[in-house]
Each structure stands twice: as structure tokens, then as C-alpha cells.
Amino acid sequence: MTGSTPPWKRRFSKRGADQGPSDGPYRARDDERGPTLPGTASLEPAADRADHPVPEPAPAPAARRRAVALRDRATEGVRKGGDRARAALAHLADRVIDIAPRVPVRDLATLRRQFPGLGSEELADRLVAGATRATATVGAGVGAAAMLPVPPAMPAELAAEVTGVAAIELKLIAELHEVYGVRPPGGLGPRSTAYLNSWSDERGIDVTKPSTFGTALNGHMKRQLRQQIMKRMVRNLPNLMPFMVGAAVGAVMNRRDTRKLAERVRADLRKIQIPWEALPELPALEIPEDALELEPGDEGR
């Protein structure tokens, strides 16, 4: 018959095998298992048997315990390091906020007296040239101080560079706004805050839209300021290279960054520029009581 099993391939019951039914709870009939007589091994799960003790879990290997301890320690270190970094950035942002009102700014009348015969674009070019020389000097000085770097002093050197460059660039931003005839409204405090906002955004201030810039410090502005400071510190890390390489790198990078900032600010200010002949008579700018002494070259000469 097609499909039937040949006689020599048929399986026969072995003597002594369980002849019981095969539809029990654990399918007790199994030719390879042998008889399941009373007193023999049970087919029930061992966990349900009270006469067998429950095996205790084996302890984790020492290597695994060490790995877990190292992972926990690293996680805690990263968390503490992040907290310290945020605290350092907040402190540095507070320093920049404190020095902003102390930056000496020349008004348009003073600038025109110091640079007679120049138009607005030529005067802005002179201001940018002076600021780039000044920030390059700061970068070269920090790079020279890091010729034989001492690791504990590196954060202080970076902080000094960031605050020095920030003061020069804040002065440049303020004087560019004077040159293009778009002085922000308010006194020394609100104007300084507006210039801080411009520095952190790397954009010019649109005085025709007061909602686009802040004259009072808030959480959003402080976050932007911390992000800008972090970006500057990361860009300034090559300045700490030894053997005077950092001095050259710092000078080049600071000059490039200041020029790029000036180009962005000037591009925004050109859109809303007010010609000098159409400017109303503006009061002279206040002179800060404890004005900063900036690096040589910031006068644009």
C-alpha cells in the first residue's frame, strides 16, 4: 500500500516499557524512558517537590562585580563633572554680564572727531581692524602663557581669554551700532544687556522691533550666553598647545572669529541703517565709573 511503513521499519514495544496510556498529564508513555513504576523518578517538575531543596542563586563573579562598580563610579563622575562644568559656565557668564556695563563705548560724535573725513563704511572698517588686532593680541598672550601648560591653570587661562575677547567684541558691537545710527534705547544698563544679546546671538540689534532683543536679563538670555561662552571655550582649546604654537593659533583664530562676528552684525545693521544727516541729535554716552582698560589696538588706529 502506498504510503505505509514497511514491516522492517515498524517500531515494536520493548519488553518492560510502559504499556499505559499516552494521554496522561505528562504523556508518561515513552519507549525510550522505560517503565514508570511506583518509586521511580517522577516526571513532575522539580520545583513542585518538597523533598528537593530550592537551589540558591550563584554569586556574581568578581569581575562582573568590579565592572558594575566601575560603571556606577563612572556615571557618578560624569554627573559631578557635568554639574561642575555648568557651575563654571554660569560663573563665567556672570563675569561677562558684570563687565558689559564697564566697557567704554565711544559715541558717533567722538568717533567722527577721531576719524575725520571717513564715511560710515570706512569708519566701520577701521573699528573692525582695531578689534581684530586686539583680540589677536589676547589670543597670542594666552597661547604664550600656555607654552609649558600646567593643567590646573588651563581653565583660568581660557576664562581670561573669553572675558577679554568678550569685552573687546562688546565694545566693537556697541560702536558699530553708533556708526550705523541704530543706538538701542535706554540707559547704560539696558543698552549693555542689548549688546550682550547681540554678542550671544552674533547678530545686530533691530531697534525698530524691540521684541526681537531683550533689555532685561532673563533665563533664556543667560542660557544663550552660556552656550556662546561654551562655544568660544571649545574653539579656544588649541590656544593651549605648547611650544608657542598656541600663541600663533590663538592670534589667528581670534582674529578670524572677531571678523566673522563683525561681518554678521554689519550685515544686519546695513538693512536698518540711518544716514548721519537724518540722525536726530543724540545725547552723549555715559562714561562708566569703573571703565575697563582694554587691550591695545581696540581704538582702531
Kinemage of the C-alpha trace (Angstrom):
@kinemage 1
@onewidth
@group {chain A} dominant
@subgroup {mainchain}
@vectorlist {calphas} color= white
{ca met a 1} P 0.000 0.000 0.000
{ca thr a 2} L 1.371 3.342 -0.985
{ca gly a 3} L 2.499 5.402 1.999
{ca ser a 4} L 2.517 2.541 4.543
{ca thr a 5} L 5.558 1.788 6.664
{ca pro a 6} L 7.471 -1.377 5.666
{ca pro a 7} L 7.383 -4.135 8.279
{ca trp a 8} L 11.108 -3.940 8.974
{ca lys a 9} L 10.838 -0.263 9.860
{ca arg a 10} L 7.948 -0.597 12.274
{ca arg a 11} L 8.674 0.046 15.962
{ca phe a 12} L 7.622 -2.659 18.419
{ca ser a 13} L 7.079 -2.258 22.088
{ca lys a 14} L 10.088 -3.291 24.123
{ca arg a 15} L 9.659 -5.645 26.968
{ca gly a 16} L 9.203 -3.761 30.204
{ca ala a 17} L 8.270 -0.493 28.551
{ca asp a 18} L 5.362 1.428 29.882
{ca gln a 19} L 2.247 -0.024 28.323
{ca gly a 20} L -0.011 2.576 29.882
{ca pro a 21} L -1.974 5.182 28.018
{ca ser a 22} L -0.136 8.033 26.306
{ca asp a 23} L -2.684 10.744 27.058
{ca gly a 24} L -1.688 11.362 30.668
{ca pro a 25} L -0.826 14.806 32.051
{ca tyr a 26} L 2.838 14.345 31.221
{ca arg a 27} L 2.497 11.786 28.381
{ca ala a 28} L 4.030 9.064 30.533
{ca arg a 29} L 4.305 6.518 27.745
{ca asp a 30} L 7.697 6.775 26.162
{ca asp a 31} L 9.551 3.798 24.759
{ca glu a 32} L 12.960 5.348 25.433
{ca arg a 33} L 12.147 6.219 29.059
{ca gly a 34} L 11.242 2.800 30.365
{ca pro a 35} L 8.622 1.899 32.909
{ca thr a 36} L 7.283 4.400 35.360
{ca leu a 37} L 6.678 2.140 38.293
{ca pro a 38} L 5.979 3.410 41.803
{ca gly a 39} L 9.125 4.605 43.472
{ca thr a 40} L 10.871 5.515 40.263
{ca ala a 41} L 11.729 9.030 39.090
{ca ser a 42} L 8.728 11.298 38.720
{ca leu a 43} L 8.038 13.296 35.639
{ca glu a 44} L 6.662 16.224 37.650
{ca pro a 45} L 8.598 19.496 37.728
{ca ala a 46} L 11.270 19.552 40.443
{ca ala a 47} L 10.123 22.955 41.749
{ca asp a 48} L 6.852 21.443 42.945
{ca arg a 49} L 8.569 18.811 45.019
{ca ala a 50} L 9.048 19.491 48.701
{ca asp a 51} L 11.726 16.827 49.178
{ca his a 52} L 14.219 18.673 46.952
{ca pro a 53} L 15.808 21.937 48.297
{ca val a 54} L 15.491 25.039 46.133
{ca pro a 55} L 18.912 25.816 44.648
{ca glu a 56} L 20.348 29.160 45.757
{ca pro a 57} L 21.490 31.585 43.049
{ca ala a 58} L 25.191 31.530 42.427
{ca pro a 59} L 27.001 34.716 43.414
{ca ala a 60} L 28.105 37.039 40.589
{ca pro a 61} L 31.729 36.608 39.547
{ca ala a 62} L 34.227 39.065 40.975
{ca ala a 63} L 34.967 40.501 37.520
{ca arg a 64} L 31.297 41.296 36.980
{ca arg a 65} L 31.026 42.968 40.382
{ca arg a 66} L 34.079 45.099 39.623
{ca ala a 67} L 32.618 46.086 36.241
{ca val a 68} L 29.348 47.151 37.852
{ca ala a 69} L 31.214 49.158 40.499
{ca leu a 70} L 33.351 50.886 37.857
{ca arg a 71} L 30.273 51.701 35.775
{ca asp a 72} L 28.495 53.226 38.775
{ca arg a 73} L 31.604 55.204 39.680
{ca ala a 74} L 31.989 56.491 36.118
{ca thr a 75} L 28.326 57.502 35.975
{ca glu a 76} L 28.693 59.417 39.240
{ca gly a 77} L 31.871 61.072 37.970
{ca val a 78} L 30.189 62.173 34.750
{ca arg a 79} L 27.268 63.602 36.704
{ca lys a 80} L 29.538 65.528 39.070
{ca gly a 81} L 31.690 66.698 36.152
{ca gly a 82} L 28.606 67.975 34.341
{ca asp a 83} L 27.490 69.835 37.453
{ca arg a 84} L 30.937 71.435 37.825
{ca ala a 85} L 31.006 72.412 34.136
{ca arg a 86} L 27.572 74.037 34.375
{ca ala a 87} L 28.613 75.888 37.524
{ca ala a 88} L 31.811 77.117 35.808
{ca leu a 89} L 29.864 78.306 32.761
{ca ala a 90} L 27.342 80.088 34.963
{ca his a 91} L 30.172 81.814 36.852
{ca leu a 92} L 31.861 82.862 33.616
{ca ala a 93} L 28.563 84.142 32.211
{ca asp a 94} L 28.097 86.220 35.365
{ca arg a 95} L 31.579 87.697 34.854
{ca val a 96} L 30.747 88.689 31.282
{ca ile a 97} L 27.448 90.199 32.470
{ca asp a 98} L 29.310 92.174 35.130
{ca ile a 99} L 31.898 93.609 32.736
{ca ala a 100} L 29.392 94.577 29.994
{ca pro a 101} L 28.356 97.912 31.619
{ca arg a 102} L 32.032 98.709 32.283
{ca val a 103} L 33.071 98.564 28.622
{ca pro a 104} L 33.935 102.092 27.414
{ca val a 105} L 31.975 102.940 24.254
{ca arg a 106} L 32.555 105.970 22.028
{ca asp a 107} L 29.502 107.660 20.618
{ca leu a 108} L 29.193 108.708 16.973
{ca ala a 109} L 30.322 112.289 17.581
{ca thr a 110} L 33.511 111.105 19.287
{ca leu a 111} L 34.232 108.591 16.540
{ca arg a 112} L 33.799 111.181 13.812
{ca arg a 113} L 36.176 113.520 15.628
{ca gln a 114} L 38.778 110.774 15.969
{ca phe a 115} L 38.410 109.645 12.347
{ca pro a 116} L 37.686 112.797 10.343
{ca gly a 117} L 36.760 112.532 6.687
{ca leu a 118} L 35.605 108.877 6.839
{ca gly a 119} L 32.138 107.646 5.877
{ca ser a 120} L 30.204 105.038 7.780
{ca glu a 121} L 31.661 102.016 5.972
{ca glu a 122} L 35.243 103.273 6.147
{ca leu a 123} L 34.813 104.057 9.834
{ca ala a 124} L 33.323 100.616 10.477
{ca asp a 125} L 36.289 99.048 8.663
{ca arg a 126} L 38.698 100.883 10.958
{ca leu a 127} L 36.807 99.719 14.042
{ca val a 128} L 36.826 96.102 12.887
{ca ala a 129} L 40.537 96.244 12.084
{ca gly a 130} L 41.320 97.583 15.553
{ca ala a 131} L 39.145 94.974 17.279
{ca thr a 132} L 40.678 92.079 15.353
{ca arg a 133} L 44.177 93.274 16.310
{ca ala a 134} L 43.134 93.469 19.943
{ca thr a 135} L 41.565 90.000 20.095
{ca ala a 136} L 44.559 88.549 18.245
{ca thr a 137} L 46.784 90.082 20.924
{ca val a 138} L 44.703 88.423 23.646
{ca gly a 139} L 44.878 85.039 21.908
{ca ala a 140} L 48.618 85.298 21.393
{ca gly a 141} L 49.115 86.256 25.039
{ca val a 142} L 47.157 83.287 26.331
{ca gly a 143} L 48.966 80.972 23.917
{ca ala a 144} L 52.326 82.279 25.092
{ca ala a 145} L 51.340 81.794 28.728
{ca ala a 146} L 50.477 78.167 27.897
{ca met a 147} L 53.898 77.450 26.364
{ca leu a 148} L 54.511 74.976 29.192
{ca pro a 149} L 50.913 74.338 30.228
{ca val a 150} L 50.050 73.471 33.802
{ca pro a 151} L 46.732 71.553 33.766
{ca pro a 152} L 45.195 73.316 36.803
{ca ala a 153} L 45.845 76.714 35.187
{ca met a 154} L 44.245 75.889 31.835
{ca pro a 155} L 40.637 76.681 32.827
{ca ala a 156} L 41.737 80.016 34.263
{ca glu a 157} L 43.619 80.858 31.063
{ca leu a 158} L 40.611 80.008 28.921
{ca ala a 159} L 38.314 82.050 31.173
{ca ala a 160} L 40.655 85.039 30.985
{ca glu a 161} L 40.736 84.814 27.207
{ca val a 162} L 36.960 84.546 26.872
{ca thr a 163} L 36.286 87.534 29.126
{ca gly a 164} L 38.979 89.641 27.448
{ca val a 165} L 37.726 88.874 23.951
{ca ala a 166} L 34.107 89.394 25.036
{ca ala a 167} L 34.895 92.885 26.330
{ca ile a 168} L 36.604 93.878 23.063
{ca glu a 169} L 33.831 92.476 20.917
{ca leu a 170} L 31.123 94.086 23.052
{ca lys a 171} L 32.840 97.427 22.523
{ca leu a 172} L 33.009 96.756 18.771
{ca ile a 173} L 29.304 95.839 18.603
{ca ala a 174} L 28.283 98.945 20.528
{ca glu a 175} L 30.365 101.288 18.362
{ca leu a 176} L 29.145 99.672 15.145
{ca his a 177} L 25.595 100.414 16.246
{ca glu a 178} L 26.654 104.016 16.794
{ca val a 179} L 28.250 104.211 13.338
{ca tyr a 180} L 25.139 102.861 11.609
{ca gly a 181} L 22.869 105.168 13.613
{ca val a 182} L 20.884 102.460 15.439
{ca arg a 183} L 21.672 103.012 19.111
{ca pro a 184} L 19.399 100.859 21.334
{ca pro a 185} L 17.013 102.791 23.575
{ca gly a 186} L 17.510 103.190 27.303
{ca gly a 187} L 20.362 103.959 29.622
{ca leu a 188} L 23.668 102.216 30.236
{ca gly a 189} L 22.156 99.083 31.787
{ca pro a 190} L 19.518 98.299 29.124
{ca arg a 191} L 21.969 99.079 26.306
{ca ser a 192} L 24.601 96.773 27.810
{ca thr a 193} L 22.056 93.980 28.044
{ca ala a 194} L 21.040 94.529 24.426
{ca tyr a 195} L 24.685 94.351 23.337
{ca leu a 196} L 25.116 91.138 25.354
{ca asn a 197} L 22.154 89.721 23.478
{ca ser a 198} L 23.723 90.766 20.192
{ca trp a 199} L 27.052 89.160 21.160
{ca ser a 200} L 25.488 85.855 22.209
{ca asp a 201} L 23.318 85.700 19.049
{ca glu a 202} L 26.100 87.064 16.800
{ca arg a 203} L 23.522 89.338 15.166
{ca gly a 204} L 22.816 93.039 15.019
{ca ile a 205} L 20.059 94.682 17.055
{ca asp a 206} L 16.927 95.783 15.207
{ca val a 207} L 15.859 98.810 17.232
{ca thr a 208} L 12.675 99.080 15.169
{ca lys a 209} L 11.489 95.763 16.685
{ca pro a 210} L 12.020 95.901 20.455
{ca ser a 211} L 10.541 92.413 20.822
{ca thr a 212} L 13.493 90.939 18.942
{ca phe a 213} L 16.042 91.929 21.592
{ca gly a 214} L 15.952 91.986 25.352
{ca thr a 215} L 16.845 94.899 27.576
{ca ala a 216} L 16.421 92.870 30.779
{ca leu a 217} L 18.295 89.710 31.656
{ca asn a 218} L 16.185 86.564 31.735
{ca gly a 219} L 16.699 82.833 31.787
{ca his a 220} L 16.634 82.473 28.007
{ca met a 221} L 19.302 85.137 27.511
{ca lys a 222} L 21.535 83.599 30.172
{ca arg a 223} L 21.249 80.186 28.506
{ca gln a 224} L 22.238 81.707 25.163
{ca leu a 225} L 25.133 83.474 26.835
{ca arg a 226} L 26.371 80.235 28.416
{ca gln a 227} L 26.123 78.465 25.051
{ca gln a 228} L 28.136 81.207 23.356
{ca ile a 229} L 30.792 81.070 26.085
{ca met a 230} L 30.995 77.278 25.804
{ca lys a 231} L 31.379 77.563 22.029
{ca arg a 232} L 34.161 80.114 22.435
{ca met a 233} L 35.980 77.995 25.024
{ca val a 234} L 35.872 74.928 22.785
{ca arg a 235} L 37.194 76.962 19.853
{ca asn a 236} L 39.949 78.372 22.067
{ca leu a 237} L 41.274 74.989 23.247
{ca pro a 238} L 44.009 74.882 20.545
{ca asn a 239} L 45.434 78.069 22.085
{ca leu a 240} L 46.808 75.910 24.918
{ca met a 241} L 49.156 73.993 22.619
{ca pro a 242} L 52.747 74.167 23.909
{ca phe a 243} L 55.975 75.465 22.332
{ca met a 244} L 54.438 78.790 21.233
{ca val a 245} L 52.207 77.017 18.699
{ca gly a 246} L 49.187 78.048 20.771
{ca ala a 247} L 50.178 81.722 20.525
{ca ala a 248} L 50.075 81.671 16.731
{ca val a 249} L 46.894 79.603 16.650
{ca gly a 250} L 45.201 81.846 19.222
{ca ala a 251} L 46.020 85.008 17.303
{ca val a 252} L 44.735 83.621 14.008
{ca met a 253} L 41.542 82.100 15.444
{ca asn a 254} L 40.576 85.156 17.492
{ca arg a 255} L 41.157 87.454 14.534
{ca arg a 256} L 39.019 85.215 12.331
{ca asp a 257} L 36.175 84.883 14.879
{ca thr a 258} L 36.025 88.620 15.571
{ca arg a 259} L 35.969 89.416 11.870
{ca lys a 260} L 33.188 86.893 11.280
{ca leu a 261} L 31.143 88.353 14.142
{ca ala a 262} L 31.609 91.870 12.755
{ca glu a 263} L 30.501 90.802 9.278
{ca arg a 264} L 27.270 89.319 10.616
{ca val a 265} L 26.486 92.340 12.761
{ca arg a 266} L 27.248 94.780 9.950
{ca ala a 267} L 25.087 92.836 7.502
{ca asp a 268} L 22.128 93.203 9.877
{ca leu a 269} L 22.794 96.859 10.626
{ca arg a 270} L 23.057 97.834 6.954
{ca lys a 271} L 19.412 96.809 6.490
{ca ile a 272} L 18.201 99.356 9.055
{ca gln a 273} L 20.975 101.944 8.779
{ca ile a 274} L 20.029 105.566 9.342
{ca pro a 275} L 22.162 108.082 7.382
{ca trp a 276} L 24.115 110.517 9.531
{ca glu a 277} L 22.351 113.544 8.090
{ca ala a 278} L 18.979 112.046 9.057
{ca leu a 279} L 20.002 111.181 12.610
{ca pro a 280} L 18.409 113.181 15.407
{ca glu a 281} L 20.639 114.801 17.977
{ca leu a 282} L 21.568 112.027 20.404
{ca pro a 283} L 22.907 112.612 23.916
{ca ala a 284} L 26.473 111.677 24.671
{ca leu a 285} L 27.015 108.192 26.047
{ca glu a 286} L 27.643 107.753 29.745
{ca ile a 287} L 31.180 107.027 30.853
{ca pro a 288} L 31.283 104.045 33.251
{ca glu a 289} L 32.665 104.866 36.679
{ca asp a 290} L 34.984 101.837 36.719
{ca ala a 291} L 35.607 101.533 32.983
{ca leu a 292} L 37.710 98.625 31.765
{ca glu a 293} L 41.156 99.123 30.315
{ca leu a 294} L 41.072 97.139 27.104
{ca glu a 295} L 43.924 95.666 25.116
{ca pro a 296} L 45.971 97.863 22.758
{ca gly a 297} L 44.545 98.098 19.281
{ca asp a 298} L 40.897 98.485 20.229
{ca glu a 299} L 40.935 102.168 19.298
{ca gly a 300} L 41.083 101.265 15.620
{ca arg a 301} L 44.313 103.067 14.908
